[in-house]
Amino acid sequence: MPAALTLRLVPDRPARPDTRQLHGLACALFENSTDHRAQRKPFTVWPVAPDPVDPDTGLLLRASWLAEEPLPFDPDRLTEVRFGSRRCPVAAADVVRTSRARLATTAPASTAELTFRSPAYFAANGRRTVTPDLRLVLGGYRRRWNEHLPTGSPLHLDDELGRELHRAVELTGYDLRTVRRDGGHGHPVTGFTGHMALALTPDAPTELRAAFTALLSFAPYSGTGARTTHGFGATTATLHRPASPA
């Protein structure tokens, strides 16, 4: 089931891992039972950040597992990770697990705010898109929601529902800027960071409200856009639910 992993790391010497090292570490953690050459991987990772508890030397690594199967390792037994040849003892590991069923049955939200913590962009047919296109944003969440579900799952969100959801969701505000980040192959990659506010149309039916809530709740696990296994598109979401009648 989906899980959010946070590792507090204490490098044996000062470390600021690059994109390739970050991706390599994520693959070493999560690919015990998956094909490294697979186009779509069941995990995402955020860029490494200073640990607020020990900002001078400590590092904080956030990653997510998207598959329905359990994590391919035991976080409680994880004592060390590596960025290239650099050893990083694990000071603490925290895991928050959920399920798609739980995300799909929480109280429905009517508005939400997405925050893009690292550059997000979209890639298709050899071209990059650096615009907050709602069709691409929501379509990416729906694809990642579906791709690790068992065949015939009642939680599957089909294409028709996706089209209806796109028509029912409005972009109500944004504060975004473009940022360049190391792409891992000697070339910087441009993406957008910042905030985006979304709202469902008032007449949206129950099934669209449930899908909207599920996908926006899933966004922090799936990330946004391309190369989320390399630290791009790290995302958080704040959902706003209508006030209950007094």
C-alpha positions as CSV (number, residue, x, y, z in Angstrom):
1,M,0.0,0.0,0.0
2,P,1.2,3.6,-0.5
3,A,3.7,4.7,2.1
4,A,5.6,7.9,2.9
5,L,9.1,7.3,4.1
6,T,11.3,9.9,5.9
7,L,14.9,9.2,6.8
8,R,17.1,11.3,9.0
9,L,20.7,10.8,7.8
10,V,24.0,11.5,9.4
11,P,26.7,11.5,6.7
12,D,30.2,10.4,7.6
13,R,31.4,13.7,5.9
14,P,29.6,16.7,4.5
15,A,27.3,15.7,1.7
16,R,25.0,17.3,-0.8
17,P,24.1,14.5,-3.2
18,D,23.5,15.3,-6.8
19,T,20.5,14.1,-8.9
20,R,22.2,10.9,-10.1
21,Q,23.2,9.9,-6.6
22,L,19.7,10.6,-5.3
23,H,18.2,8.4,-8.0
24,G,20.7,5.7,-7.4
25,L,19.9,5.6,-3.7
26,A,16.1,5.4,-4.4
27,C,16.6,2.5,-6.8
28,A,18.8,0.7,-4.3
29,L,16.1,1.0,-1.7
30,F,13.0,0.2,-3.7
31,E,14.0,-2.0,-6.6
32,N,14.6,-5.3,-4.8
33,S,11.7,-6.8,-6.7
34,T,11.2,-4.5,-9.7
35,D,12.9,-4.1,-13.0
36,H,15.4,-1.2,-13.1
37,R,14.6,-0.8,-16.8
38,A,10.9,-0.4,-16.3
39,Q,9.5,2.8,-17.6
40,R,7.2,3.4,-14.7
41,K,8.5,2.8,-11.2
42,P,6.6,2.3,-8.0
43,F,8.4,5.0,-6.0
44,T,9.1,8.7,-5.9
45,V,11.7,10.7,-4.1
46,W,12.2,14.3,-3.0
47,P,15.5,16.2,-3.2
48,V,17.6,15.8,0.0
49,A,17.3,18.7,2.4
50,P,19.1,19.8,5.6
51,D,17.6,18.0,8.6
52,P,15.8,20.7,10.8
53,V,17.0,18.8,13.9
54,D,20.7,19.0,12.8
55,P,20.9,21.5,9.8
56,D,24.7,21.8,9.9
57,T,25.4,18.1,9.1
58,G,22.2,16.1,9.1
59,L,20.2,15.4,5.9
60,L,16.5,14.6,5.5
61,L,15.4,12.2,2.7
62,R,11.7,11.8,1.8
63,A,10.4,9.2,-0.5
64,S,7.2,7.4,-1.3
65,W,6.1,3.9,-2.3
66,L,3.2,3.7,-4.6
67,A,2.5,0.0,-5.1
68,E,-0.1,-2.1,-3.2
69,E,2.5,-4.6,-2.1
70,P,4.4,-3.9,1.1
71,L,7.6,-1.9,1.1
72,P,10.4,-4.0,-0.2
73,F,12.5,-3.4,2.9
74,D,12.1,-3.0,6.6
75,P,12.7,0.6,7.6
76,D,13.3,-0.4,11.2
77,R,16.3,-2.5,10.1
78,L,17.8,0.2,7.8
79,T,21.0,1.3,9.4
80,E,22.8,2.9,6.4
81,V,22.3,4.2,2.9
82,R,24.8,5.4,0.3
83,F,25.0,8.3,-2.1
84,G,27.6,6.9,-4.5
85,S,30.5,5.9,-2.3
86,R,29.4,8.2,0.6
87,R,28.1,6.4,3.6
88,C,25.1,7.9,5.4
89,P,24.1,6.2,8.7
90,V,20.4,6.4,9.4
91,A,19.6,8.1,12.6
92,A,15.8,7.6,12.4
93,A,13.2,6.2,10.0
94,D,9.6,7.1,9.9
95,V,6.9,5.5,7.7
96,V,3.3,6.6,7.3
97,R,1.2,4.0,5.5
98,T,-2.2,4.5,3.9
99,S,-4.4,2.7,1.3
100,R,-6.1,3.8,-1.8
101,A,-9.4,2.6,-0.3
102,R,-8.9,5.0,2.6
103,L,-8.0,7.9,0.4
104,A,-11.1,7.2,-1.7
105,T,-13.5,7.2,1.2
106,T,-12.4,10.2,3.2
107,A,-14.7,13.2,3.6
108,P,-14.9,14.9,0.2
109,A,-13.1,18.2,-0.4
110,S,-14.4,21.1,-2.6
111,T,-11.1,23.0,-2.9
112,A,-7.5,22.3,-2.6
113,E,-4.0,23.8,-2.8
114,L,-1.0,22.1,-4.3
115,T,2.5,23.2,-3.4
116,F,5.3,22.1,-5.7
117,R,8.4,21.8,-3.6
118,S,10.8,20.9,-6.4
119,P,10.6,21.8,-10.1
120,A,7.8,20.1,-11.9
121,Y,7.5,19.6,-15.6
122,F,5.8,17.3,-18.1
123,A,7.4,15.2,-20.9
124,A,5.7,13.5,-23.8
125,N,6.8,12.7,-27.4
126,G,10.3,14.1,-26.7
127,R,9.0,17.5,-25.7
128,R,8.9,19.2,-22.3
129,T,6.0,21.3,-21.0
130,V,6.6,23.8,-18.2
131,T,3.1,25.1,-17.7
132,P,0.5,24.2,-14.9
133,D,-1.8,22.4,-17.3
134,L,-4.6,20.9,-15.2
135,R,-5.2,18.1,-17.7
136,L,-1.6,17.0,-17.3
137,V,-1.5,17.5,-13.5
138,L,-4.7,15.5,-12.8
139,G,-4.1,13.0,-15.5
140,G,-0.7,12.2,-14.0
141,Y,-2.2,11.6,-10.6
142,R,-4.9,9.4,-12.1
143,R,-2.4,7.3,-14.1
144,R,-0.2,6.7,-11.1
145,W,-3.3,5.9,-9.0
146,N,-4.4,3.3,-11.5
147,E,-1.1,1.7,-12.6
148,H,-0.4,-0.3,-9.4
149,L,-4.0,-1.5,-8.8
150,P,-4.9,-5.1,-9.4
151,T,-6.9,-5.9,-12.5
152,G,-10.6,-5.3,-12.0
153,S,-10.2,-3.2,-8.8
154,P,-13.3,-1.2,-7.9
155,L,-10.9,1.7,-7.1
156,H,-9.9,2.1,-10.7
157,L,-10.6,5.6,-12.1
158,D,-11.5,5.2,-15.8
159,D,-10.9,7.6,-18.7
160,E,-14.5,8.9,-18.8
161,L,-14.4,9.8,-15.2
162,G,-11.0,11.5,-15.9
163,R,-12.6,13.6,-18.6
164,E,-15.5,14.6,-16.4
165,L,-13.2,15.5,-13.6
166,H,-11.1,17.7,-15.8
167,R,-14.3,19.6,-16.9
168,A,-15.3,20.0,-13.3
169,V,-12.1,21.3,-11.8
170,E,-11.1,25.0,-12.1
171,L,-7.8,26.7,-11.5
172,T,-8.7,29.5,-9.1
173,G,-5.3,30.9,-8.5
174,Y,-1.5,30.3,-8.6
175,D,1.8,31.7,-7.6
176,L,4.4,29.9,-9.7
177,R,7.9,30.6,-10.9
178,T,10.3,28.6,-13.1
179,V,13.4,27.1,-11.6
180,R,16.4,25.3,-13.1
181,R,17.7,22.1,-11.4
182,D,20.4,19.6,-12.2
183,G,18.9,17.0,-14.4
184,G,21.5,14.3,-13.6
185,H,23.2,14.3,-17.1
186,G,25.2,17.5,-17.1
187,H,22.3,19.6,-18.2
188,P,19.9,21.6,-16.0
189,V,16.2,21.0,-16.4
190,T,13.6,23.8,-16.0
191,G,10.3,23.3,-14.0
192,F,7.9,25.3,-12.0
193,T,7.6,25.6,-8.2
194,G,5.1,27.4,-6.0
195,H,1.4,27.1,-5.3
196,M,-1.7,26.3,-7.3
197,A,-5.3,26.5,-6.0
198,L,-8.1,24.3,-7.4
199,A,-11.8,24.1,-6.9
200,L,-14.6,21.8,-8.0
201,T,-17.6,23.4,-9.7
202,P,-20.5,23.6,-7.2
203,D,-22.7,21.2,-9.2
204,A,-20.0,18.4,-9.3
205,P,-21.6,15.0,-8.5
206,T,-20.6,12.8,-5.6
207,E,-18.4,10.5,-7.6
208,L,-16.3,13.4,-8.9
209,R,-15.9,14.9,-5.4
210,A,-14.7,11.5,-4.2
211,A,-12.2,11.2,-7.2
212,F,-11.0,14.8,-6.7
213,T,-10.4,14.1,-3.0
214,A,-8.6,10.8,-3.6
215,L,-6.3,12.1,-6.3
216,L,-5.3,15.3,-4.5
217,S,-4.7,13.2,-1.3
218,F,-2.5,10.9,-3.4
219,A,-0.5,13.8,-5.0
220,P,2.1,13.9,-2.2
221,Y,2.9,10.2,-2.8
222,S,2.8,10.3,-6.6
223,G,4.6,13.6,-7.2
224,T,3.8,15.8,-10.2
225,G,5.0,15.5,-13.7
226,A,8.2,13.8,-15.0
227,R,11.2,12.3,-13.3
228,T,9.7,12.1,-9.9
229,T,12.2,9.2,-9.1
230,H,15.0,11.8,-9.6
231,G,13.6,14.4,-7.1
232,F,11.5,16.4,-9.5
233,G,7.8,17.3,-8.9
234,A,7.9,16.9,-5.1
235,T,4.3,17.9,-4.1
236,T,2.2,18.5,-1.0
237,A,-1.5,19.1,-0.9
238,T,-3.9,20.9,1.4
239,L,-7.6,19.9,1.0
240,H,-10.4,22.1,2.2
241,R,-13.7,20.5,3.1
242,P,-17.0,22.3,3.4
243,A,-17.9,23.3,7.0
244,S,-20.3,20.9,8.7
245,P,-23.7,22.5,9.5
246,A,-23.9,23.8,13.0
